[in-house]
Amino acid sequence: MSYTSIFPEDQCCGMWRLQTDDPALTERMQHRTYQGDCPWKVVGRGDIWIFRRSFANSSKAKQHLERTLMRMDENPFKLSPIRGWKGWEVVRPSE
């Protein structure tokens, strides 16, 4: 079972963190961060990788994660609210 979530560091506008131990998502995000014009930066690595970037609001952050996951594979997923409704955790029916 893998873990992925996205949440704001402080406010809903500003810096957000994407945390994951999903190997496919980690590989995709690493590849993107190696591109010079990518807004994502690696801020933590280990069992769980942490990526950071700015979003104008919570809807933009959620949409970005949804698009990224849909482009990666066709496995169904749901974004479940976390942290006082300020972030989302990826839940897959098979997990």
Secondary structure, 3 states (H helix, E strand, C coil): CCCEEEEECCCCCEEEEEEECCHHHHHHHHHHHCCCCCCCEEEECCCCEEEEEEECCHHHHHHHHHHHHHHHCCCCCEEEEECCCCEEEEECCCC
